């Protein structure tokens, strides 16, 4: 190889490397930088979407719960009240019970059965379970007025008024 060919090869190599560096710094590097910037922005948007999805899921679960409660309320308000079923219900929570008076009232399109109940139980936990169970009661019920408690030997006697609401057809 002669000097001119070697010199031409060195010049071509230098030109090739210069073009490569030029492309690298002015074309490829900005593209990589833009790609990384877009990747960071996409990651931030992804985090925002995940947060919004979690918020949506919580709201959707709340909505479903409210719809289920509304359906159970509709079923409960439209179910006719039967004293026998109520007495069977009370057996689970009290040792003994006595229903003193039943008054039936009418409020707009609702029938209200007012029950005065005197019940005996052996531990307060039974009464609290009864109160909690009223939320899932077969009918729409409201514990009304004051609740009276009296200790009798090793038992507790309670007196309370319960209103049961049913829809009039």
C-alpha positions as CSV (number, residue, x, y, z in Angstrom):
1,X,0.0,0.0,0.0
2,X,1.4,3.4,-0.8
3,X,1.3,6.6,1.1
4,X,-1.5,8.1,-0.8
5,X,-3.8,5.1,-0.3
6,X,-2.9,5.0,3.4
7,X,-3.5,8.7,3.8
8,X,-6.9,8.4,1.9
9,X,-7.8,5.5,4.2
10,X,-7.0,7.5,7.3
11,X,-9.0,10.5,6.0
12,X,-12.0,8.3,5.1
13,X,-11.8,6.7,8.6
14,X,-11.6,10.2,10.1
15,X,-14.6,11.3,8.0
16,X,-16.5,8.1,8.9
17,X,-15.8,8.6,12.6
18,X,-16.8,12.3,12.4
19,X,-20.1,11.4,10.8
20,X,-20.7,8.7,13.3
21,X,-19.9,11.1,16.2
22,X,-22.1,13.8,14.6
23,X,-25.0,11.4,14.2
24,X,-24.5,10.1,17.7
25,X,-24.5,13.5,19.4
26,X,-26.9,15.4,17.2
27,X,-29.3,12.7,16.0
28,X,-29.2,9.6,18.2
29,X,-28.4,11.2,21.6
30,X,-31.4,13.6,21.4
31,X,-33.6,10.7,20.4
32,X,-32.5,8.7,23.4
33,X,-32.9,11.7,25.6
34,X,-36.5,12.2,24.3
35,X,-37.2,8.5,24.7
36,X,-36.1,8.6,28.3
37,X,-38.1,11.7,28.9
38,X,-41.2,10.1,27.4
39,X,-40.5,7.0,29.5
40,X,-40.4,9.0,32.7
41,X,-43.6,10.9,31.7
42,X,-45.3,7.6,30.8
43,X,-44.3,6.1,34.2
44,X,-45.8,9.1,36.0
45,X,-49.0,8.8,34.0
46,X,-49.1,5.1,34.8
47,X,-48.8,5.9,38.5
48,X,-51.6,8.5,38.2
49,X,-53.8,5.9,36.4
50,X,-53.1,3.3,39.0
51,X,-54.1,5.8,41.8
52,X,-57.3,6.8,39.9
53,X,-58.1,3.1,39.2
54,X,-57.8,2.4,43.0
55,X,-60.0,5.4,43.8
56,X,-62.5,4.2,41.2
57,X,-62.5,0.7,42.6
58,X,-63.2,1.9,46.1
59,X,-66.0,4.1,44.8
60,X,-67.4,1.2,42.8
61,X,-67.3,-1.2,45.8
62,X,-69.1,1.4,47.8
63,X,-71.7,1.8,45.1
64,X,-72.2,-2.0,44.9
65,X,-72.6,-2.1,48.7
66,X,-75.1,0.7,48.7
67,X,-77.1,-1.1,45.9
68,X,-77.1,-4.3,47.9
69,X,-78.3,-2.4,51.0
70,X,-81.0,-0.7,49.0
71,X,-82.1,-4.1,47.6
72,X,-82.2,-5.7,51.0
73,X,-84.0,-2.6,52.4
74,X,-86.6,-2.8,49.6
75,X,-87.1,-6.5,50.3
76,X,-87.4,-5.8,54.1
77,X,-89.8,-2.9,53.8
78,X,-92.1,-4.9,51.4
79,X,-92.2,-8.0,53.6
80,X,-95.3,-8.3,55.8
81,X,-94.7,-8.5,59.5
82,X,-95.6,-11.7,61.2
83,X,-95.5,-11.9,65.0
84,X,-94.6,-15.6,65.0
85,X,-91.5,-15.0,62.9
86,X,-90.5,-12.2,65.2
87,X,-90.9,-14.4,68.3
88,X,-88.8,-17.1,66.6
89,X,-86.2,-14.4,66.0
90,X,-86.1,-13.3,69.6
91,X,-85.5,-16.9,70.8
92,X,-82.0,-16.7,69.5
93,X,-81.0,-13.7,71.6
94,X,-82.9,-13.9,74.9
95,X,-83.5,-16.5,77.5
96,X,-87.1,-15.5,77.8
97,X,-89.2,-12.7,76.4
98,X,-92.7,-11.2,76.7
99,X,-94.3,-8.9,74.2
100,X,-96.5,-6.6,76.2
101,X,-98.4,-4.6,73.6
102,X,-98.7,-4.4,69.9
103,X,-100.0,-1.2,68.4
104,X,-100.4,-0.8,64.7
105,X,-100.1,2.7,63.4
106,X,-100.1,4.2,59.9
107,X,-97.6,6.7,58.6
108,X,-98.2,7.8,55.0
109,X,-97.8,4.5,53.0
110,X,-96.2,2.6,55.9
111,X,-97.6,0.4,58.5
112,X,-95.8,0.7,61.9
113,X,-96.1,-2.1,64.4
114,X,-95.0,-0.8,67.8
115,X,-93.9,-3.6,70.1
116,X,-93.1,-3.3,73.8
117,X,-90.8,-6.1,74.7
118,X,-89.6,-7.3,78.1
119,X,-86.8,-9.8,77.7
120,X,-84.3,-11.6,79.9
121,X,-80.7,-12.5,79.1
122,X,-77.8,-13.8,81.0
123,X,-75.0,-11.5,79.7
124,X,-74.9,-8.1,78.1
125,X,-73.2,-9.6,75.0
126,X,-76.5,-11.3,74.0
127,X,-78.3,-7.9,74.0
128,X,-75.5,-6.3,72.0
129,X,-75.7,-9.1,69.4
130,X,-79.4,-8.5,69.2
131,X,-78.8,-4.8,68.6
132,X,-76.3,-5.6,65.9
133,X,-78.6,-8.1,64.3
134,X,-81.3,-5.5,63.9
135,X,-79.2,-4.1,61.0
136,X,-79.8,-7.3,59.1
137,X,-83.3,-7.9,60.5
138,X,-85.8,-9.5,58.2
139,X,-87.9,-6.3,58.5
140,X,-87.1,-2.6,58.8
141,X,-87.0,-2.1,62.6
142,X,-86.1,0.8,64.9
143,X,-85.3,0.5,68.6
144,X,-87.3,3.4,69.9
145,X,-87.3,5.4,73.1
146,X,-85.3,4.5,76.2
147,X,-84.1,1.1,77.1
148,X,-84.4,0.0,80.7
149,X,-82.2,-2.6,82.3
150,X,-82.6,-4.3,85.7
151,X,-80.5,-7.0,87.3
152,X,-82.6,-9.9,88.6
153,X,-80.6,-12.5,90.4
154,X,-78.0,-13.7,87.8
155,X,-79.9,-12.4,84.8
156,X,-80.6,-9.0,83.3
157,X,-84.1,-7.9,82.4
158,X,-84.5,-5.4,79.6
159,X,-87.5,-3.4,78.5
160,X,-87.5,-1.7,75.1
161,X,-89.9,-0.5,72.4
162,X,-89.4,-1.7,68.9
163,X,-91.0,-0.2,65.8
164,X,-91.3,-2.4,62.7
165,X,-92.0,-0.7,59.4
166,X,-93.8,-2.4,56.5
167,X,-95.0,-1.0,53.2
168,X,-98.7,-0.9,52.7
169,X,-99.8,-2.1,49.2
